[in-house]
Amino acid sequence: MLSSEDVARLAGAICATAETLGQTISASAAQLMAEDLAGYNPADIRAALQSCRRELTGKLTLAAILQRIQAGDGRPGKDEAWSIALLSSDESDTVVMTDEIQLALGAARPVLDLGDKVGARMAFISAYERLVIQSREEGKPVNWHVSVGFDANRRLEAITKAVQLKRIPQERGRLYLADLTHEPVTEDGRAIAGLLGGPEKAKPSAEIKGRIGVIKASLQHMRKASEEDKILMRINAANDLSARLALLQKQAGEGQGKEAFQ
């Protein structure tokens, strides 16, 4: 929450931003806009005003500022959110999702269970967009949580990616892996902890060493990527996983058909 002095400075920044766009805003109007923005993170407000100065071709409005603040809150777009939701249909996969994705999936689940994927997607997107708007209006920060799958190997990949994308903190990622490990700590476990930034040093098995090498290479590539590239990588990864899920579902259906005639 901004102090009264911060609000006054923000009002001045709003006037200055409007001036760069060839617009004049009265001091009282800028003060009202600043007060409406007072509940948001100052860094997010500054970034939004900068985006307005670079992108707007029309007048500076409160809606334009809010749109840019909300777009940077870490919530995925509707298409990426749907891809994430689909992954949770495979109980083997560990999925990191937001509260809004989970709630919207619950609304779409009855339609998805009937086999109507198109209708389920429409129901999901409608619910998701409504939930995101509500959360943003209430000023709720994005909350990513882990839905644990049965496949232990996929947990490493999912949680490591979530840490790299800053969807969950590094320490929280290590705790998740520790909580999910029911067996005594092995050399492989120590190596995995080291991958997530832990102090442990160990000699992993050849299989784990190879898997960690692939993940490290991927993470190094992501660190070097631009923000735009990162977004594209997220979307492509989600699409690839969605296609793999569809193939698994098809194979499962074919397997059930064969069993019925045996």
Secondary structure as GFF3:
##gff-version 3
##sequence-region A 1 262
A	DSSP	alpha_helix	4	20	.	.	.	ID=ss1
A	DSSP	alpha_helix	27	37	.	.	.	ID=ss2
A	DSSP	alpha_helix	42	55	.	.	.	ID=ss3
A	DSSP	alpha_helix	62	71	.	.	.	ID=ss4
A	DSSP	alpha_helix	78	87	.	.	.	ID=ss5
A	DSSP	beta_strand	95	98	.	.	.	ID=ss6
A	DSSP	alpha_helix	99	113	.	.	.	ID=ss7
A	DSSP	alpha_helix	117	137	.	.	.	ID=ss8
A	DSSP	beta_strand	144	147	.	.	.	ID=ss9
A	DSSP	alpha_helix	152	164	.	.	.	ID=ss10
A	DSSP	alpha_helix	170	180	.	.	.	ID=ss11
A	DSSP	alpha_helix	187	195	.	.	.	ID=ss12
A	DSSP	alpha_helix	206	224	.	.	.	ID=ss13
A	DSSP	alpha_helix	227	260	.	.	.	ID=ss14
###
